[in-house]
Amino acid sequence: MTARKCNRWNEHFKTERRDARRERYFPALQSDESTLAWEAPGADPTPDEVAAVTDLVEKMMRSLRTDTQRQILELRLQGHSYQEIGAEVGRSEQTVSRVLNTVREHLKATLSTP
């Protein structure tokens, strides 16, 4: 019974998609110099992406009516929770949530327009 089970797994792993014998090795990847070309790009944003996000955040800030709303958005962008923001600006969590939902809707509308 064990031999049959092992044979079934052997067949399973030798199917066309899973067959390890089909793996190909690229000789170019063997030297240290060429491996740099195959590395995944870093997670850091490009200067163009940074400029686009900065412009978008400035546009969102200008669209807000009061300094409190701007402060709420600024604190949220810094990673503060709704509770922390509410305590900082002297508003309820519901008000903070409402302001951020307004910003979110405005952002969606801005990004959907060509």
Secondary structure, DSSP 8 states (H G I E B T S, - for coil): -HHHHHHHHHHHHTSTTT-GGG----GGGSSHHHHGGGS---SS--HHHHHHHHHHHHHHHHH--SHHHHHHHHHHHTT--HHHHHHHHT--HHHHHHHHHHHHHHHHHHHH--
